[in-house]
Amino acid sequence: MTSISSDARFLGVDFSALWREVRQPWQGMRQWPLLRWLTPAVPVLLLQADGGQSLWHGDVLQPNPAGSPKARFTALELPEDSVLRRTLSIPVMGEADTATAVALEARTMSPFAAQDLIWGYRTYPPQRGVVQIVVVLVSRKQATQYLAAQAARLQGAVNPEMWVRTDQLSPVVLGGYGESLRESYATRWRRVGYGLFLVVFVLLAAIAITPTAQLRLRAVEAVQSYDAIAQRTAPLVRQREALLQSAEQLGALSQMLADRIEPLRILDKLTQILPDDTSLQSFKLQGTKVMIVGTTVNASTLMQLLGNQPGLHDVRAPAAATRNAGASKETFAIEFSLDPQFFGVVGAAVPLASAPLPEAMKTAVPPPVEPAGKAPPTVATVPVVQQSSAAPRAGGPSFGSSRRPGGPSTPPAPVTPTPKPAQ
């Protein structure tokens, strides 16, 4: 029948031994000089076997104090005639392994029964990898009888400890008496010290990271503020983008208008500069290029005339002028380029406020009569934009005009401005 083992094992791993192996280095840390001071040296009053008293702080004997020494814990020293000693030399090992080895050695060499055995030991600093251990064996019956005999000296002390002093004056504490109370007291204060040490470490860490944390919080706050501002200004940003797009569109439109030629202006210009013996049969405007086809008496003279006009350049004839038999005029084809500054749409626009009025159009209009106490309104005269400052010549060419060569010119109808009160 398979027996049920109570060992903490799983898949062959002894977790108890594993826990001891993990805990052992941490327990050894309290012996480091940096952490040893956190374990308090509890004062113990030792009642010596010779009748004297001494005060100990841990393993250190204190000088004889003035008066009667007082301590929280009390220990009783056993006389030498009731103590057996044995010195061992073992390799350096952990605290738990050392205790196990000493316990095995004590049970092996003890002349007392197992139930009557009390033992203790003290280790000394290792030398060349070997640890010297002093083992003390005492009979429980003799220790109990001696404790009862010293009841008067104990003065009602509860759970006194049992000590044995060695040749090196370092005491050996026997297990099973009041040493557990002193160890518990030291453990509590050690934990308090660890707690205070941890608090100091946390405070120092907090002091160290506070500037960084403040900068981090400020950065987070700045990002949040930026996001909030971005959300509040999102409509304005969209309007700004729309405004920029509109400005770009207006710029592109202005560029297109700047490069666009006004056909009426070039027609009016040709009507004014072409001589009476010249007539046009075809007019073609493509961008800033103009091509005219017609008849004239002298095509070369016409080309010179066009080349001398401001705003016209690159005058050339793509084909030679021809004259039919018996005809008095030549058939020509002339190309030339236009300057947008003279014939462009933008250049043609004249602001109404700055356009001059003809003398005949400046008619004074009397202001209306207003009741007393009110200032008369300001009367503004709407100007009329003049298309050309040069009057058409009599007997001009037939192209672009409502008259025939040699016929009477039809004068334009006069325009009367309408007064409008200023708002």
KOLFI-699311 format. One record per residue (C-alpha): residue in one letter; x, z, y. Coordinates in pm, 1 decimal. Layout:
! KOLFI-699311
r,c1,c3,c2
A,X,Z,Y
...
//
This chain:
! KOLFI-699311
r,c1,c3,c2
M,0.0,0.0,0.0
T,135.8,-95.0,340.8
S,197.7,200.0,568.1
I,104.6,193.1,933.1
S,404.0,262.9,1155.8
S,360.7,433.3,1490.9
D,672.5,273.1,1636.8
A,611.7,66.8,1950.8
R,721.4,-263.1,1803.8
F,602.4,-616.4,1853.7
L,759.5,-911.2,1677.2
G,1043.5,-683.6,1570.4
V,1119.7,-558.7,1926.0
D,1136.6,-180.4,1975.1
F,981.0,-132.0,2317.4
S,1078.0,235.8,2327.3
A,1442.7,147.1,2291.4
L,1398.2,-137.8,2537.7
W,1247.1,99.1,2792.9
R,1534.6,342.1,2745.5
E,1786.7,65.5,2795.4
V,1613.7,-45.6,3113.6
R,1567.8,307.3,3248.0
Q,1920.4,426.4,3174.1
P,2096.4,228.3,3452.0
W,1838.1,344.8,3704.3
Q,1889.5,705.5,3601.9
G,2262.3,663.7,3642.4
M,2210.4,541.9,4000.4
R,2129.2,894.6,4116.1
Q,2489.9,990.1,4042.1
W,2619.9,734.9,4290.1
P,2780.5,892.5,4599.6
L,2525.8,713.1,4819.3
L,2228.6,866.6,4634.5
R,2375.6,1187.8,4494.8
W,2304.7,1378.8,4815.0
L,1933.5,1306.6,4773.3
T,1925.2,1541.9,4471.6
P,1934.0,1894.3,4616.6
A,2166.7,2157.8,4473.3
V,1918.0,2431.5,4387.9
P,2061.7,2783.7,4437.1
V,2060.1,2993.7,4120.0
L,2138.2,3366.6,4098.1
L,2350.4,3428.7,3785.7
L,2341.7,3775.0,3628.1
Q,2684.1,3791.1,3467.6
A,2755.9,3952.6,3134.2
D,3001.2,4195.8,3297.4
G,2725.1,4333.9,3519.5
G,2808.9,4139.5,3834.6
Q,2617.1,3871.8,4020.8
S,2714.4,3533.6,4157.8
L,2538.2,3256.6,4348.1
W,2559.8,2898.2,4225.1
H,2451.9,2575.6,4389.2
G,2418.4,2349.1,4092.4
D,2754.1,2360.6,3915.8
V,2946.6,2496.3,4212.1
L,3019.7,2864.3,4246.7
Q,2960.7,2991.6,4597.4
P,3178.4,3253.4,4767.4
N,3053.0,3611.8,4747.5
P,2781.4,3636.2,5013.3
A,2736.4,3942.1,5226.7
G,2469.9,4171.5,5089.0
S,2250.7,4102.6,4789.8
P,2226.4,3727.6,4717.0
K,1881.1,3580.4,4682.4
A,1779.6,3258.4,4509.5
R,1465.5,3085.5,4392.5
F,1578.7,3075.7,4029.1
T,1757.0,3331.4,3809.2
A,1992.1,3279.6,3515.5
L,2132.6,3528.2,3260.9
E,2482.4,3487.0,3119.1
L,2525.8,3546.1,2746.8
P,2827.7,3752.7,2632.5
E,3116.2,3581.8,2458.8
D,3064.5,3763.8,2123.7
S,2730.7,3586.6,2068.7
V,2847.7,3233.1,2148.6
L,3009.6,2963.7,1931.8
R,3197.0,2677.1,2099.9
R,3310.1,2339.5,1982.0
T,3494.7,2063.3,2169.6
L,3415.9,1698.6,2094.1
S,3576.3,1371.6,2200.2
I,3349.6,1070.1,2191.5
P,3360.6,723.8,2354.0
V,3187.9,667.2,2684.5
M,2817.4,598.2,2630.6
G,2484.2,648.9,2797.9
E,2327.1,984.7,2868.5
A,2057.9,947.0,2601.3
D,2307.4,832.2,2338.8
T,2541.8,1119.2,2427.4
A,2259.9,1374.0,2388.6
T,2167.5,1225.7,2050.3
A,2528.4,1238.6,1927.4
V,2574.1,1600.3,2044.3
A,2246.2,1705.9,1883.0
L,2354.5,1554.9,1552.0
E,2693.1,1727.1,1574.9
A,2531.8,2061.8,1665.0
R,2296.1,2052.2,1365.8
T,2584.7,1955.3,1141.1
M,2826.9,2231.1,1236.1
S,2572.8,2506.9,1313.4
P,2587.6,2821.4,1090.4
F,2234.9,2908.1,1199.7
A,1908.1,2784.6,1061.7
A,1743.3,2492.6,1237.8
Q,1464.1,2712.7,1376.2
D,1716.5,2975.2,1494.7
L,1953.9,2731.2,1669.9
I,1994.0,2707.5,2048.2
W,2256.3,2472.0,2180.7
G,2381.0,2317.7,2499.1
Y,2667.6,2103.6,2612.9
R,2864.3,1993.3,2916.3
T,3051.7,1669.5,2966.2
Y,3364.7,1620.7,3175.3
P,3484.6,1308.8,3352.8
P,3602.8,1042.1,3107.7
Q,3970.7,968.8,3068.0
R,4089.8,643.1,2912.0
G,3743.4,566.6,2775.1
V,3702.9,906.5,2603.9
V,3465.6,1183.4,2713.1
Q,3539.2,1551.7,2647.7
I,3228.2,1753.5,2556.6
V,3199.5,2130.1,2513.6
V,2916.9,2224.6,2273.8
V,2779.4,2581.1,2272.2
L,2580.5,2723.1,1977.0
V,2374.1,3043.3,2004.7
S,2133.8,3224.0,1772.2
R,1782.6,3237.8,1910.9
K,1728.7,3592.4,1774.7
Q,2040.1,3727.0,1943.1
A,1951.5,3552.5,2272.2
T,1600.7,3702.2,2262.8
Q,1735.3,4052.0,2192.8
Y,1986.8,4023.8,2477.8
L,1717.1,3896.5,2714.4
A,1499.1,4198.1,2631.0
A,1794.7,4432.7,2685.3
Q,1855.0,4290.2,3032.2
A,1491.9,4316.2,3144.7
A,1580.9,4584.3,3399.2
R,1832.0,4354.8,3568.6
L,1594.3,4064.0,3576.8
Q,1349.4,4261.0,3799.9
G,1048.4,4069.5,3685.7
A,1203.3,3719.3,3705.0
V,981.4,3465.1,3531.1
N,1142.9,3234.5,3275.4
P,1508.5,3306.8,3347.9
E,1767.1,3054.4,3232.5
M,2033.3,3119.0,2969.3
W,2385.5,3021.5,3074.0
V,2724.7,3028.7,2908.7
R,3039.6,2991.2,3117.3
T,3331.1,2789.5,2981.8
D,3700.5,2814.3,3050.3
Q,3666.6,2567.1,3338.7
L,3406.6,2801.5,3495.1
S,3143.2,2526.9,3470.8
P,2826.7,2673.6,3317.4
V,2657.0,2538.1,3006.9
V,2279.3,2558.7,3023.7
L,2101.2,2637.9,2695.8
G,1782.4,2445.7,2637.0
G,1441.6,2598.7,2580.0
Y,1427.0,2845.9,2870.1
G,1361.7,2823.9,3245.2
E,1592.3,2528.8,3313.1
S,1294.7,2290.0,3306.1
L,1145.3,2459.4,3614.8
R,1467.0,2410.4,3810.6
E,1494.2,2049.4,3698.2
S,1131.8,1984.0,3799.4
Y,1196.6,2141.1,4138.5
A,1507.1,1927.2,4191.3
T,1319.1,1616.9,4074.7
R,1040.1,1673.7,4327.0
W,1282.5,1711.8,4613.6
R,1479.1,1411.0,4493.6
R,1162.0,1202.9,4501.6
V,1086.1,1334.4,4850.8
G,1436.4,1229.8,4952.0
Y,1385.1,887.7,4796.9
G,1058.1,857.9,4983.7
L,1217.6,952.3,5316.0
F,1506.4,716.8,5246.5
L,1258.3,439.1,5172.6
V,1067.3,516.6,5492.6
V,1389.7,499.5,5694.2
F,1479.9,172.4,5527.0
V,1135.7,28.4,5601.2
L,1157.1,141.5,5964.5
L,1501.2,-12.4,6002.8
A,1377.5,-334.1,5843.3
A,1075.3,-332.2,6074.9
I,1301.8,-280.3,6376.1
A,1522.6,-565.0,6258.9
I,1239.0,-812.1,6201.8
T,1027.0,-710.7,6501.0
P,1186.5,-965.2,6740.7
T,1147.5,-1240.8,6483.7
A,789.9,-1134.7,6413.3
Q,714.1,-1134.0,6785.7
L,856.2,-1482.5,6823.2
R,655.1,-1594.3,6521.6
L,334.3,-1445.0,6663.5
R,403.6,-1604.4,7000.5
A,459.1,-1939.4,6833.1
V,133.6,-1903.5,6637.7
E,-50.2,-1801.8,6955.2
A,97.7,-2096.9,7140.4
V,-11.2,-2335.1,6864.6
Q,-361.2,-2187.7,6866.4
S,-378.3,-2215.0,7246.3
Y,-255.5,-2573.4,7227.7
D,-520.5,-2657.4,6966.7
A,-790.7,-2492.7,7179.4
I,-677.4,-2684.1,7488.9
A,-663.7,-3005.4,7286.6
Q,-1020.9,-2948.2,7169.8
R,-1141.7,-2875.9,7524.3
T,-961.5,-3175.9,7670.3
A,-1056.4,-3416.7,7392.3
P,-1338.0,-3576.6,7599.9
L,-1101.1,-3614.3,7897.8
V,-837.1,-3768.2,7674.7
R,-1090.7,-4016.7,7541.8
Q,-1196.3,-4100.5,7897.2
R,-832.4,-4140.6,7996.7
E,-773.7,-4374.0,7704.0
A,-1081.8,-4573.0,7800.6
L,-957.9,-4584.5,8160.9
L,-616.4,-4706.8,8047.8
Q,-777.8,-4973.6,7833.4
S,-991.7,-5079.0,8127.0
A,-682.2,-5088.9,8349.4
E,-502.1,-5302.1,8092.8
Q,-799.2,-5534.0,8071.1
L,-817.5,-5555.7,8449.4
G,-445.2,-5626.9,8463.6
A,-479.7,-5902.0,8206.6
L,-780.2,-6040.9,8394.1
S,-589.3,-6027.5,8722.8
Q,-301.0,-6213.8,8561.8
M,-541.9,-6474.4,8430.8
L,-703.4,-6507.9,8773.4
A,-364.0,-6525.7,8942.5
D,-268.5,-6823.0,8728.1
R,-608.9,-6996.0,8756.5
I,-647.5,-7275.0,9007.1
E,-960.4,-7303.7,9219.9
P,-1083.8,-7665.4,9175.3
L,-1281.3,-7669.5,9500.0
R,-974.1,-7582.9,9703.6
I,-764.6,-7861.8,9557.9
L,-1053.4,-8105.8,9599.3
D,-1092.9,-8000.0,9959.1
K,-718.5,-8034.2,10010.8
L,-714.8,-8383.5,9862.3
T,-1011.5,-8482.3,10076.6
Q,-819.2,-8377.7,10386.1
I,-480.1,-8531.0,10310.6
L,-571.4,-8859.5,10140.2
P,-579.6,-9154.8,10383.3
D,-889.4,-9363.7,10441.3
D,-756.4,-9655.8,10240.3
T,-726.9,-9444.0,9928.6
S,-1003.4,-9378.6,9679.6
L,-991.1,-9170.7,9357.7
Q,-1138.5,-9284.5,9030.4
S,-1033.1,-8991.2,8812.7
F,-936.1,-8627.6,8873.2
K,-802.1,-8412.2,8588.6
L,-703.9,-8044.3,8628.8
Q,-531.4,-7872.4,8337.1
G,-380.6,-7533.8,8419.6
T,-161.0,-7592.2,8722.1
K,-117.8,-7963.2,8645.2
V,-328.2,-8223.1,8827.1
M,-350.9,-8591.6,8744.9
I,-528.9,-8831.7,8979.0
V,-602.1,-9197.1,8918.9
G,-722.7,-9430.7,9193.6
T,-645.1,-9718.2,9427.0
T,-445.7,-9725.6,9748.5
V,-260.7,-9972.8,9965.4
N,86.2,-9824.3,9900.4
A,135.6,-9586.8,9605.9
S,490.7,-9493.6,9708.2
T,373.9,-9379.7,10051.0
L,96.9,-9177.7,9887.1
M,348.9,-9003.4,9659.3
Q,566.2,-8913.6,9958.8
L,260.4,-8781.5,10139.2
L,166.4,-8559.6,9845.8
G,523.2,-8436.5,9799.8
N,538.6,-8318.3,10162.9
Q,228.6,-8102.4,10130.7
P,279.2,-7723.9,10089.8
G,165.6,-7597.8,9751.2
L,223.9,-7932.2,9578.6
H,547.5,-7994.9,9388.9
D,687.8,-8199.1,9102.8
V,501.8,-8510.8,9221.8
R,567.5,-8799.3,8986.4
A,404.9,-9114.3,8851.1
P,366.0,-9118.1,8469.4
A,306.3,-9495.6,8490.3
A,400.2,-9765.4,8737.8
A,146.5,-9868.3,9000.2
T,-16.5,-10207.3,8932.6
R,-182.0,-10462.2,9159.7
N,-428.3,-10716.9,9023.6
A,-406.5,-11077.9,9130.6
G,-584.0,-11136.1,9456.9
A,-636.5,-10757.0,9509.5
S,-525.6,-10581.6,9827.7
K,-478.9,-10236.1,9669.3
E,-263.3,-10090.0,9395.9
T,-392.1,-9890.8,9102.5
F,-190.1,-9569.7,9066.2
A,-166.4,-9261.9,8840.9
I,5.7,-8957.5,8994.0
E,78.4,-8613.2,8848.7
F,179.8,-8304.6,9043.1
S,190.5,-7925.9,8999.8
L,4.2,-7671.0,9207.1
D,125.7,-7340.1,9344.6
P,-119.0,-7056.0,9253.2
Q,-34.0,-6882.0,9580.2
F,-203.3,-7167.2,9768.3
F,-472.1,-7282.3,9527.8
G,-524.4,-6980.8,9300.1
V,-845.8,-6778.8,9271.4
V,-677.5,-6458.0,9385.1
G,-513.8,-6622.6,9680.7
A,-846.2,-6780.9,9783.3
A,-1029.8,-6450.6,9807.7
V,-1033.6,-6310.6,10160.5
P,-1160.0,-5956.4,10221.0
L,-1480.1,-5948.7,10421.6
A,-1356.6,-5675.8,10649.2
S,-1046.8,-5874.3,10748.1
A,-1198.1,-6227.6,10772.0
P,-1214.7,-6350.0,11133.0
L,-1545.1,-6465.7,11272.9
P,-1583.1,-6784.6,11469.2
E,-1657.4,-6742.3,11838.4
A,-1997.9,-6905.5,11792.6
M,-2090.4,-6658.1,11516.6
K,-2016.4,-6345.4,11722.8
T,-2369.5,-6284.8,11849.0
A,-2442.5,-5946.4,11992.2
V,-2749.4,-5786.9,11848.3
P,-2906.2,-5509.5,12058.6
P,-2954.0,-5182.9,11876.5
P,-3308.1,-5064.3,11810.8
V,-3459.0,-4803.7,12036.2
E,-3436.9,-4453.7,11888.2
P,-3619.2,-4138.0,11997.5
A,-3446.7,-3906.8,12240.1
G,-3196.7,-3671.6,12088.1
K,-3078.1,-3914.2,11820.0
A,-2762.4,-4119.9,11841.8
P,-2811.7,-4494.8,11809.4
P,-2695.1,-4631.0,11475.7
T,-2380.6,-4839.6,11451.6
V,-2448.6,-5210.0,11412.3
A,-2207.7,-5407.3,11193.2
T,-2183.0,-5784.4,11189.0
V,-2146.0,-5943.0,10849.4
P,-1856.8,-6190.0,10859.9
V,-1868.3,-6532.5,10706.3
V,-1570.7,-6641.0,10495.2
Q,-1414.6,-6966.2,10609.4
Q,-1313.8,-7200.4,10332.1
S,-1065.1,-7401.0,10536.6
S,-918.4,-7369.5,10882.3
A,-866.5,-7744.1,10919.3
A,-1166.6,-7959.0,11023.6
P,-1226.6,-8274.1,10819.7
R,-1106.8,-8592.0,10980.1
A,-1336.5,-8875.1,11069.1
G,-1319.5,-9163.1,10830.1
G,-1166.1,-8960.6,10538.9
P,-1169.4,-9065.5,10174.8
S,-1490.5,-9098.9,9983.7
F,-1384.6,-8849.0,9706.3
G,-1514.4,-8493.1,9759.9
S,-1720.0,-8582.2,10072.3
S,-2084.4,-8661.8,10138.2
R,-1999.3,-8954.9,10366.6
R,-1884.0,-9311.8,10309.0
P,-1564.9,-9454.5,10453.3
G,-1627.0,-9551.4,10811.1
G,-1970.6,-9386.5,10815.6
P,-2087.2,-9093.2,11023.8
S,-1998.9,-8745.2,10910.6
T,-2278.1,-8502.0,10834.7
P,-2203.1,-8173.5,11013.4
P,-2261.8,-7851.1,10819.4
A,-2564.7,-7641.4,10900.9
P,-2482.8,-7341.2,11117.7
V,-2504.2,-6998.6,10958.7
T,-2645.7,-6710.6,11160.4
P,-2521.7,-6364.6,11058.9
T,-2782.0,-6101.5,10995.0
P,-2713.3,-5763.8,11159.1
K,-2730.0,-5461.6,10935.3
P,-2715.6,-5098.8,11044.9
A,-2418.1,-4906.5,10905.0
Q,-2509.0,-4646.7,10650.7
//
